Amino acid sequence: MNLNLRPTLLSWLALLPILLLCAQPALAQTNAPENEPDTLILSDTLEYDDLKKQSIFTGNVVMTRGLMTLNADRLVMREDKQGFQHGTATVTGSPRVVIRQENPEKFEIIIARGLRAEYNGQTDEIDLIGQATVTKYVCGQPFDTISGERVKYNQRNSTYNASGGPQSAAAGGRVRSLATPSAKAEAAAAACKDAPKP
């Protein structure tokens, strides 16, 4: 064995799970855009099982993919037989899993929180479970909020489903939805667009 090649080989082996995770969505989904964003995952530990097509990230997990960021204590990523990715993010010490999605064109930020978050790459749905809230901010101000025990968001058709229960983020175990008229959100975005840049 050539000892000069060993650090390079070990470096590539350590990066292999991350490279596989980054490459799979673009390869597996026929409707995926050509310019699929890279996925960067930072954590304290990583376990990868090639036979199960599964990666387990633990300890202060921060996943960034394009303009989306996820924070959790643990993230399990797996790939199904059709090549679609599935992920489950959970917390143990942190208050809740946090997902932050930016939309700079509309001056919007969506912040979603829950005790658990599940992603289904085949259906393109994010399911927040336990003390779930999803809030839309326009130009830094909150506009729409949905709270419940469970909030499911379908990214393909921009639809939400929410249900109440004993772990609801809303009072009385109910679903709470606050919707601001779209004219107010559009006015806030226009004001933000016209504001002088620092």
C-alpha positions, 0 to 999 in steps of 0.5 A: 500500500502506498502510504502517500495515497492513504490520507486521500483515500480516507478523505474520499471514503469519509466524503462518500456518504455525503456525495451520494446524498447530494447526487441522488435527488438529481439522479433519481427524480426525472422531474428534478431541475438540472441545477439541483442545489448542493446539500451540506450537512454538518454534525458531530457524528455520521454513521453510513450504511451502504447496504441500507442506503442510510445515513445517520447524523447526530449532534447539532445537525445543520443541513443546508440545501439551496435556500433551505436550512434545517436544524435538529439533534438527529437526522436520518436520511435514507433512499428507497428502491426507486431512488427517492430520498426520505429524511427524519429529523428529531430533537432531544435537547433542543426545543424543536426541529427548525426548518427555514426556507427563503424566497428572496424574489417575494421577500418571504421566509417560511419558518417551520418548527416541530418536535419531529420533521419527516420528508418524503422525496417521492411526494415532496411533502414535509410533515411536522409532528408535535407542537408544529407551527409554520409561519410565513414572514414577508420583509421580516414581519409575520403574516400567516401562521398555522399551528397544530399537533401536526402540519403537513406541507406539500411543496409541489402544490403549496398545500397545507394540512393541519390537525390538532391533538394533545401535542398541539402548539395551539391552545386546547389541542386545536388547530390555529390558523391566522391568514393575512390578506394577500394584499397586505403581504404584497404591500409589505413586499413592495415596500421592502423592494422599494426600501433603500439598500444599506 
